[in-house]
Amino acid sequence: MTVASRIGGVVLALMALPLALAGITAGVVWLDGGSASVRHTAEIAVRPSPAVTVRMAAGVLTVRQGEPGKVSLVDEDTVHGLSRSVADAALRRLASTLQATAAGASVNVPAEFPTLESVNLGGPVSENRDITISVPPGASLRLDSGPGVIHLAQLGGPVDISGSAGLVVLQDFTITGASRIHLTNGGIAGTVIMRGGSLDAAVVSGGIKLVLSGAGGTRVQATAANGSIQVPRDFDLAVQQFGSTKSATGVIGGGAATSGSLTLETVNGVISLSRG
């Protein structure tokens, strides 16, 4: 290890001290001559059934059900630059924040997109972001996202998600309240549990593929302007076509709507439903 590397390690340790005093833990590991990674965590106490808002510029985000009474954040970032000092400066600018609000908590996940000018000046050339947010049972989630992948794991509260591009993956997502997921480009896929709530899911260019648990008694209104709709025969939903537009409406299994509703829409893509 060179003298410069040792000095850099001391400086980073001193930089981490204020974060530790603020309840945030962080650690930086040099990967090579122009790359660095950091992992930091934060946690705040919240009231029951809090409202959690998230702004994510880009990256991979997982929101999962955690312990009652708190919201926690784990932020893992890697930056590749043309020098260590450039990578370290970019990491500081990329640091996510978790703050308490009157309604619950807010999380901000910034991003820095490389430009030709920044590369020519020795700026960062790429970044990798992996964020995990744990919310208590019954929390509601509002998320505005840039390009990236969003995982929703075992959530039961209502969600309102808007994204420019990417993929929303649902893992045993319980539909109890009124939820909304709208993407410009990308896809929505995964497993949902119908418990009397509603889900409004739409993708302008991309597909929607859902596996339904408790599907019987679910009201469905699906529309694909340019694409197709695929449903099992035993769902008893008639797929109709008007020009290039296909639609399917009705209650799965017939009868009254007792398990909630799905409103699904795509302009260019495929809507696929199956029984879990």
Secondary structure as GFF3:
##gff-version 3
##sequence-region A 1 276
A	DSSP	alpha_helix	3	21	.	.	.	ID=ss1
A	DSSP	beta_strand	25	32	.	.	.	ID=ss2
A	DSSP	beta_strand	35	45	.	.	.	ID=ss3
A	DSSP	beta_strand	51	56	.	.	.	ID=ss4
A	DSSP	beta_strand	59	65	.	.	.	ID=ss5
A	DSSP	beta_strand	70	80	.	.	.	ID=ss6
A	DSSP	alpha_helix	84	94	.	.	.	ID=ss7
A	DSSP	beta_strand	97	100	.	.	.	ID=ss8
A	DSSP	beta_strand	104	109	.	.	.	ID=ss9
A	DSSP	alpha_helix	116	120	.	.	.	ID=ss10
A	DSSP	beta_strand	126	135	.	.	.	ID=ss11
A	DSSP	beta_strand	140	145	.	.	.	ID=ss12
A	DSSP	beta_strand	148	153	.	.	.	ID=ss13
A	DSSP	beta_strand	159	175	.	.	.	ID=ss14
A	DSSP	beta_strand	178	194	.	.	.	ID=ss15
A	DSSP	beta_strand	198	213	.	.	.	ID=ss16
A	DSSP	beta_strand	218	230	.	.	.	ID=ss17
A	DSSP	three_ten_helix	233	235	.	.	.	ID=ss18
A	DSSP	beta_strand	238	242	.	.	.	ID=ss19
A	DSSP	beta_strand	245	251	.	.	.	ID=ss20
A	DSSP	beta_strand	260	275	.	.	.	ID=ss21
###
